[in-house]
Amino acid sequence: MENTNEMSFLGHLEELRWHLIRSTLAILIFASLAFIAKDFIFDTLIFGPKKIDFPTYQWFCSISQAFGQGDSFCITEMPFRIQSRTVAGQFSAHLWTSILAGFIVAFPYIIYEFWRFVSPGLHVNERKHARGFIFIASLLFFIGVLFGYYMVTPLSINFLGNYTVSGEVFNDFDLSSYIGLLRTSVLASGLIFELPIIIYFLTKVGVVTPTFLSKNRKFALIIVLSLSAIITPPDIVSQIIVSIPLLILYELSIFISKFTFKSLEKDSQNL
């Protein structure tokens, strides 16, 4: 007998469309609030990493002094300016930065809509973990965003802002270039921190196993170092600072994969 509860392909597309519409509306609502809060978004958040009193620079200065290195890691100036060289440059930056802020704030709801779309195809006991999945995925994303904002962004800005090929050249960064660096650092870090969630699903569908992940640690190390080199300035200290949490995430992913794999084996034995 046919299962009348099964949804057709077009029905799935229609369902997906409404999930996307609701997610987009959530982003636009928060983006509108961010657009209104222009002074806080730009003066405090966006341009925070270019100020010498930014918390990260204060932390490095304190660490430098605590280890007897004096003021070697203290930031005394940011020898660059930010300018807008296009007619609509500032408005465009305002608009797209607001959308980015809307996406970041609305991320838990986007994950919720994603879970609502995939949950009908899961078992009853798997659906019970919905709240935990949404919380953990959102927590990892926000931790990644904060890591990108407080570690990757200031390290990159400090290195590139102070880098010169000649005393004849002064750094005048375009507004879109500066915001692009910050956006890439924040979003890349936020998405990279979703690695344990990705490994969980890949283990569930049988693409990876904990044995595979454990045996390929050395390749993972190369990938992590490569990612660190891409999203950070080309100095060894910055790459190490970024690599450490990524390696911890990989080890956490192996643990999650082992737990998931054991659960799958237990379920198969009970069938």
MARKEMAR-605925 format. One line per field, with one value per residue (C-alpha): residue number from 1; z, x, y. Coordinates in nm, 4 decimals. Layout:
// residues N
n: (NUM_...);
Z: (Z_...);
X: (X_...);
Y: (Y_...);
// end
This chain:
// residues 271
n: (1_2_3_4_5_6_7_8_9_10_11_12_13_14_15_16_17_18_19_20_21_22_23_24_25_26_27_28_29_30_31_32_33_34_35_36_37_38_39_40_41_42_43_44_45_46_47_48_49_50_51_52_53_54_55_56_57_58_59_60_61_62_63_64_65_66_67_68_69_70_71_72_73_74_75_76_77_78_79_80_81_82_83_84_85_86_87_88_89_90_91_92_93_94_95_96_97_98_99_100_101_102_103_104_105_106_107_108_109_110_111_112_113_114_115_116_117_118_119_120_121_122_123_124_125_126_127_128_129_130_131_132_133_134_135_136_137_138_139_140_141_142_143_144_145_146_147_148_149_150_151_152_153_154_155_156_157_158_159_160_161_162_163_164_165_166_167_168_169_170_171_172_173_174_175_176_177_178_179_180_181_182_183_184_185_186_187_188_189_190_191_192_193_194_195_196_197_198_199_200_201_202_203_204_205_206_207_208_209_210_211_212_213_214_215_216_217_218_219_220_221_222_223_224_225_226_227_228_229_230_231_232_233_234_235_236_237_238_239_240_241_242_243_244_245_246_247_248_249_250_251_252_253_254_255_256_257_258_259_260_261_262_263_264_265_266_267_268_269_270_271);
Z: (0.0000_-0.0959_0.1775_0.1181_0.3647_0.1321_-0.0243_-0.3977_-0.5390_-0.6208_-0.2707_-0.1282_-0.3503_-0.2317_0.1297_0.0747_-0.0878_0.2213_0.4523_0.2388_0.2359_0.6151_0.6581_0.4191_0.6043_0.9338_0.7798_0.6400_0.9744_1.1613_0.8708_0.9004_1.2711_1.1930_0.9203_1.1764_1.4306_1.1865_1.4447_1.6680_1.3771_1.2138_1.4831_1.7481_1.5609_1.2093_1.2913_1.6356_1.5147_1.3661_1.7027_1.9254_2.2338_2.0788_2.3427_2.1380_2.1186_2.4923_2.5598_2.3498_2.5175_2.8637_2.7626_2.6229_2.9475_3.1599_2.9780_3.0146_2.6515_2.7399_2.4834_2.1879_2.1174_2.2113_1.9361_1.9469_1.6123_1.3047_1.0174_0.7601_0.6638_0.5295_0.2371_0.0010_-0.3635_-0.5282_-0.5284_-0.3711_-0.1726_0.1759_0.1097_-0.0462_0.2530_0.4896_0.3050_0.2699_0.6205_0.7539_0.5575_0.6951_1.0497_0.9793_0.8654_1.1715_1.4197_1.2362_1.2100_1.4878_1.3115_0.9762_1.1372_1.2871_0.9427_0.8004_1.0747_1.0113_0.6467_0.7069_1.0271_0.8566_0.6967_1.0325_1.2919_1.5935_1.8341_1.6055_1.6021_1.9806_1.9447_1.7473_2.0270_2.1012_1.7347_1.6920_2.0136_1.9407_1.5754_1.6731_1.9615_1.7387_1.4741_1.7229_1.8817_1.5331_1.4553_1.7791_1.7085_1.3608_1.4953_1.7984_1.6657_1.2874_1.1958_1.4271_1.3428_0.9714_1.0017_1.2216_0.9902_0.6614_0.8012_0.9129_0.6112_0.3660_0.0678_0.0829_0.2938_-0.0195_-0.0049_0.2435_0.3136_0.2131_0.2265_0.0410_0.2585_0.0607_0.0923_0.4695_0.5228_0.2837_0.4988_0.8142_0.6496_0.5149_0.8483_1.0475_0.8136_0.7296_1.0989_1.1799_0.9082_0.9872_1.3475_1.2145_1.1378_1.4215_1.2909_0.9349_1.0542_1.2496_0.9370_0.7185_0.9726_0.9822_0.6063_0.6032_0.4134_0.6896_0.9847_1.3027_1.1799_0.8573_1.0485_1.2906_1.0164_0.8196_1.1025_0.9176_0.6112_0.8369_0.9884_0.6400_0.5543_0.8835_0.8292_0.4738_0.5938_0.8610_0.5983_0.3812_0.6452_0.8376_0.7465_0.6439_0.9817_1.1886_1.5147_1.3588_1.1864_1.5104_1.6998_1.4374_1.3901_1.7568_1.7830_1.4388_1.5486_1.8673_1.6508_1.4414_1.7508_1.8767_1.5389_1.5750_1.9169_1.7762_1.4832_1.7225_1.9317_1.6220_1.4678_1.7859_1.7930_1.4326_1.5066_1.8109_1.6098_1.3351_1.5907_1.7368_1.3990);
X: (0.0000_0.1327_0.2266_0.0010_0.2048_0.5060_0.5585_0.6215_0.9361_0.7461_0.6020_0.9548_1.0533_0.7533_0.8375_1.2004_1.0878_0.8910_1.1804_1.4066_1.1502_1.1141_1.4940_1.5351_1.2694_1.4507_1.7770_1.6046_1.4419_1.7735_1.9483_1.6987_1.7770_2.1501_2.0960_1.9327_2.2117_2.4730_2.6868_2.7271_2.7847_3.0554_3.2181_3.2229_3.2273_3.3602_3.6291_3.7057_4.0003_4.1752_4.1914_4.4951_4.2755_4.1036_4.0883_4.3044_4.5930_4.5648_4.5749_4.8889_5.0531_4.9758_5.1047_5.4219_5.4870_5.4004_5.6650_5.9285_5.9200_5.8427_5.6317_5.7413_5.3814_5.2169_5.0415_5.1112_4.9668_4.7764_4.9589_4.6822_4.3635_4.0342_3.8751_3.5809_3.6653_3.3315_3.0129_2.7986_3.0829_2.9669_2.6005_2.6927_2.9148_2.6323_2.3799_2.5903_2.7325_2.3760_2.2858_2.5935_2.4955_2.1414_2.2695_2.4916_2.2175_1.9545_2.1802_2.0023_1.6687_1.8210_1.9492_1.6023_1.4410_1.7006_1.6226_1.2480_1.3104_1.5252_1.3614_1.0613_1.3086_1.4649_1.3647_1.1605_1.4537_1.6702_1.4101_1.4315_1.7817_1.6556_1.7034_2.0508_2.1506_2.0269_2.1965_2.5317_2.5420_2.4600_2.7086_2.9904_2.9083_2.9072_3.2327_3.3844_3.2556_3.4036_3.7323_3.7423_3.6597_3.8894_4.1819_4.1976_4.0801_4.3081_4.6102_4.5470_4.4766_4.7800_5.0136_4.8824_4.8328_5.1950_5.3446_5.5281_5.7521_5.8933_5.8712_5.7441_5.4170_5.1407_4.8615_4.5242_4.2802_3.9538_3.6435_3.5220_3.8629_3.8743_3.5205_3.5874_3.8825_3.6728_3.3772_3.5935_3.7707_3.4477_3.2376_3.5203_3.5919_3.2219_3.1741_3.5018_3.3874_3.0892_3.3312_3.2041_2.8469_2.9593_3.1538_2.8484_2.6300_2.9034_2.9405_2.5629_2.5465_2.8589_3.0918_3.3557_3.4448_3.6422_3.9148_3.9456_3.9706_4.2293_4.4493_4.4474_4.5528_4.8703_4.6716_4.4303_4.7279_4.8419_4.4889_4.4592_4.7937_4.6908_4.3618_4.5458_4.7838_4.4892_4.2831_4.5748_4.8739_5.1901_5.3632_5.4187_5.2748_4.9364_4.9198_4.9924_4.7276_4.4663_4.5830_4.5485_4.1661_4.1235_4.3240_4.1159_3.8022_3.9381_4.0041_3.6545_3.5188_3.6933_3.5324_3.1888_3.2438_3.3312_3.0204_2.7977_2.9534_2.8964_2.5331_2.4863_2.6400_2.4169_2.1055_2.2003_2.2434_1.8983_1.7313);
Y: (0.0000_0.3454_0.5842_0.8842_1.0868_1.0912_1.4315_1.4678_1.6284_1.9467_1.9413_1.9325_2.2234_2.4237_2.3440_2.4451_2.7698_2.8720_2.7849_3.0053_3.2858_3.2817_3.2721_3.5645_3.7647_3.7029_3.8266_4.1368_4.2187_4.2067_4.3794_4.6669_4.7009_4.6977_4.9590_5.1881_5.1275_5.2603_5.4438_5.1394_4.8981_5.1074_5.3211_5.0471_4.7157_4.7662_5.0229_4.8799_4.6639_4.9688_5.1456_5.0935_5.0443_4.7398_4.4581_4.2170_4.4643_4.5271_4.1513_4.1017_4.3994_4.2562_3.9117_4.0682_4.2521_3.9470_3.7368_4.0050_4.1187_4.4788_4.6628_4.4489_4.3374_4.6660_4.8629_5.2356_5.3440_5.2318_5.4019_5.3840_5.5616_5.4313_5.6113_5.5751_5.6453_5.5721_5.7790_5.5064_5.3497_5.4435_5.3646_5.0289_4.9461_5.0447_4.8272_4.5116_4.5366_4.5519_4.2388_4.0621_4.1619_4.0421_3.7027_3.6606_3.7523_3.5454_3.2385_3.0399_3.0917_2.9906_2.6707_2.6181_2.6453_2.4069_2.1547_2.1866_2.1019_1.7913_1.6622_1.4891_1.2494_1.1550_0.8977_0.9992_0.9610_1.1795_1.4558_1.4760_1.6187_1.9215_2.1717_2.0432_2.0606_2.4187_2.5319_2.3639_2.4742_2.8331_2.8304_2.7048_2.9640_3.2525_3.1320_3.1220_3.4724_3.6067_3.4287_3.5807_3.9264_3.9328_3.7247_3.6867_4.0382_4.2421_4.0239_4.0755_4.4484_4.5099_4.3189_4.4600_4.8106_4.8286_4.6525_4.8773_4.8156_5.1670_5.4793_5.6520_5.4590_5.5429_5.2948_5.4317_5.1411_5.1534_5.1136_4.8119_4.6426_4.6952_4.5664_4.2774_4.1677_4.1839_4.0071_3.7241_3.6744_3.6665_3.4513_3.2093_3.1542_3.1132_2.8507_2.6687_2.6301_2.4308_2.1449_1.9175_1.9534_1.8739_1.5689_1.4529_1.4501_1.2982_1.0172_0.9675_0.9149_0.6964_0.9303_0.9383_0.7175_0.7905_0.5539_0.7520_1.0800_0.9419_0.7942_1.1198_1.3513_1.4497_1.5541_1.7429_1.9247_2.0330_2.1526_2.3411_2.5124_2.5988_2.7479_2.9425_3.0786_3.1848_3.3660_3.5187_3.7378_3.5486_3.5427_3.2314_3.3688_3.4505_3.1121_2.9258_3.1273_3.0382_2.6770_2.5756_2.6118_2.4526_2.1477_2.1291_2.1388_1.8518_1.6400_1.7241_1.6158_1.2775_1.2312_1.3222_1.0853_0.7990_0.8642_0.8834_0.5712_0.3701_0.4847_0.3740_0.0330_-0.0067_0.0828_-0.1662_-0.4447_-0.3741_-0.4125);
// end
